[in-house]
Amino acid sequence: MQVLDALTEACREGCGRGLCKRIAAVAHISNFLGIKFAEAFQKPPLQLLQLLSLKGHQALSEATLLVNTHSMAANTVARILAETFYKVRQIAETIPPCT
């Protein structure tokens, strides 16, 4: 990760910095998700966001990094997050309350 961060800093805007940021983000996210970089790199950013959303609040910084470094339509990001929230809420409603 340090090498990717150093490479990102060495590149200036318009000369590969954005690409380096995206590669570093995917490397960080693949590490967080426990999958190989090549597998994460092949997935579309929206699919990575879906995987991160399943991790809940723990993945907030990784999801923010992904959204900040990759082009994704805001309405699609909102839909993914809303769907995840809805699924989690449905699951929570099936758990009986503690008494």
C-alpha positions as CSV (number, residue, x, y, z in Angstrom):
1,M,0.0,0.0,0.0
2,Q,2.8,2.4,0.8
3,V,4.2,1.9,-2.7
4,L,0.9,2.7,-4.3
5,D,0.5,5.8,-2.1
6,A,4.0,7.0,-3.1
7,L,3.3,6.4,-6.7
8,T,0.0,8.4,-6.4
9,E,1.9,11.3,-4.8
10,A,4.6,11.2,-7.6
11,C,2.0,11.5,-10.3
12,R,0.4,14.9,-10.9
13,E,-3.2,15.6,-11.9
14,G,-3.8,14.8,-15.5
15,C,-0.8,12.5,-15.7
16,G,-2.0,9.3,-14.1
17,R,-2.8,10.4,-10.5
18,G,-6.5,9.5,-10.8
19,L,-5.7,6.1,-12.1
20,C,-3.2,5.5,-9.3
21,K,-5.8,6.6,-6.8
22,R,-8.3,4.1,-8.2
23,I,-5.8,1.2,-8.2
24,A,-4.8,2.1,-4.6
25,A,-8.5,2.2,-3.6
26,V,-9.2,-1.2,-5.1
27,A,-6.1,-2.6,-3.4
28,H,-7.2,-1.3,-0.1
29,I,-10.8,-2.5,-0.6
30,S,-9.7,-6.0,-1.7
31,N,-7.6,-6.2,1.5
32,F,-10.6,-5.1,3.6
33,L,-12.9,-7.7,1.9
34,G,-10.3,-10.5,2.1
35,I,-10.3,-11.1,-1.7
36,K,-7.5,-11.1,-4.2
37,F,-6.6,-7.8,-5.9
38,A,-7.2,-9.3,-9.3
39,E,-10.7,-10.4,-8.3
40,A,-11.6,-7.0,-6.9
41,F,-10.1,-5.2,-9.9
42,Q,-12.3,-7.2,-12.3
43,K,-15.4,-6.3,-10.5
44,P,-17.3,-3.1,-11.5
45,P,-17.2,-0.4,-8.8
46,L,-20.9,-0.8,-8.1
47,Q,-20.4,-4.5,-7.3
48,L,-17.6,-3.6,-4.9
49,L,-19.9,-1.1,-3.3
50,Q,-22.6,-3.7,-2.8
51,L,-20.0,-6.0,-1.1
52,L,-18.9,-3.2,1.1
53,S,-22.5,-2.2,2.0
54,L,-23.0,-5.7,3.3
55,K,-20.3,-5.1,5.9
56,G,-22.3,-2.2,7.3
57,H,-20.8,0.7,9.2
58,Q,-17.4,-1.1,9.5
59,A,-16.9,-0.4,5.7
60,L,-17.9,3.2,5.7
61,S,-14.4,4.6,5.1
62,E,-13.8,2.0,2.3
63,A,-17.1,2.8,0.7
64,T,-16.3,6.5,0.9
65,L,-12.9,5.9,-0.7
66,L,-14.5,3.9,-3.5
67,V,-17.2,6.6,-4.2
68,N,-14.5,9.3,-4.2
69,T,-12.2,7.6,-6.6
70,H,-14.6,6.0,-9.1
71,S,-17.3,7.4,-11.3
72,M,-20.7,6.2,-10.2
73,A,-24.1,7.7,-10.7
74,A,-25.4,9.2,-7.4
75,N,-28.8,7.6,-7.9
76,T,-27.3,4.2,-8.3
77,V,-25.1,4.6,-5.2
78,A,-28.2,5.7,-3.3
79,R,-30.2,2.7,-4.6
80,I,-27.5,0.2,-3.5
81,L,-27.3,1.7,0.0
82,A,-31.1,1.9,0.3
83,E,-31.5,-1.7,-0.8
84,T,-28.9,-2.8,1.8
85,F,-30.5,-0.8,4.5
86,Y,-33.9,-2.4,3.6
87,K,-32.5,-5.9,3.7
88,V,-30.8,-5.4,7.0
89,R,-34.0,-3.9,8.5
90,Q,-36.0,-6.9,7.2
91,I,-33.5,-9.3,8.9
92,A,-33.6,-7.3,12.1
93,E,-37.4,-7.5,12.2
94,T,-37.3,-11.3,12.1
95,I,-35.1,-11.4,15.3
96,P,-37.2,-11.7,18.4
97,P,-36.6,-9.0,21.0
98,C,-34.6,-9.9,24.1
99,T,-36.7,-10.3,27.2
